[in-house]
Each structure stands twice: as structure tokens, then as C-alpha cells.
Amino acid sequence: MRLPSLSSKDIIRALRKAGFDEAPQRGKGSHRAFVKKDSTGRVRLVIVPQGKDVPRGTLVAILEQAGLSKDDFLQLL
């Protein structure tokens, strides 16, 4: 399934549902940072640009950083 065009607010809401917490000391300027420990103890850091619509390529990179599949992410929306 193709990923829809999403706003940063929608992406952030889905990341929070997936258990990510904001790391305010890491986000700078127009970007926000979110962290989560995965099952192996590895800390996953995801950077989300703030703005209206996030390009699909950037969204794919965010999903890779978060360790989420497209299907898992779409269920969180």
C-alpha cells in the first residue's frame, strides 16, 4: 500500500501511539526528536521535521528510523 501524504502532527501522533517520547533537548529549530528503547535495549531516535506536509521519501526514512513497517504505521494513524 502506498503511504499517504501526512502532516508532521499526524506523524507525531502515530509515533506517540507507538511508544515514542519527545526528547526536547535533542530537537532543534524546525525539527522535533523522539526516542524509544526497543526490545533489544537499543535506543531509537527519530527526527521529525515540523511543517505542513512531510514528503513521502522523508516519511519512509522516519519509518526506518522508528523500526516500523508501513502497515504497522498505517494502523497507528
N, C-alpha and C positions, 0 to 999 in steps of 0.2 A: 504494500500500500504506500502511496506517495504521502509525504509529510505535508500538512497544510502550512500556509504562511501564518506565523503566530507573532503576537506581541511579546515583549520581554516580560510583561506582567503575567501572561499565560504560562510562559516557560518557568518563571519563578514559582508560581503557584504549584505547578506539577512537580518541581524539584522538592518543594517543601513537603508535598504529599509522599514523596519517595524517601523522606527522612533526612534531607539536607538541611543544615542550619547555616544562617548567614554568618560570614566571618568579616565583620565590619573593618577590622584592621587590615584586611587584605585587598578590599575593593578600592579602586582609585578613580576619581573623575567620573566618567560616564559608564563605568563597569562596576558590577557587584560580584562578590565572591561567595561561594557556598561550599561547605565541607561536610564530609560524611565518612565514617570508618566503615569499610566493607567487612565481609565475613572473615577475611584473612588478616584483618587488623591494619590493612593499608588505608591511608587517608586519601580520599578522592577530593580533589579541588576542582571546582567548576567555575569558570568565569562567564558571566552573562552580560553582554552589552545592553545598556538601557537605551530605549528608543521606541519608536512605533513598531515597525515590523522587522523581525530578525531574518536575514536571508537564509534560505534552506541549507546552503553549504555550512553556514555558521551553526545552524541548529544541529546538523549531523555531527559536527565537531563537539558540540556541547553534549550530545548523547554519548559519544565515545568517551569523553572525559568522565561522565557520570556512570559509565558502565551499564547503560540502559539500552535495551533493544527498541526498535521503532514501535513494535506492538505494545511493549510494556509502557512506553512513554505515552502512547495514544490512549491507553486505558486510564492514565492518571489525569488526563485533561477533563 
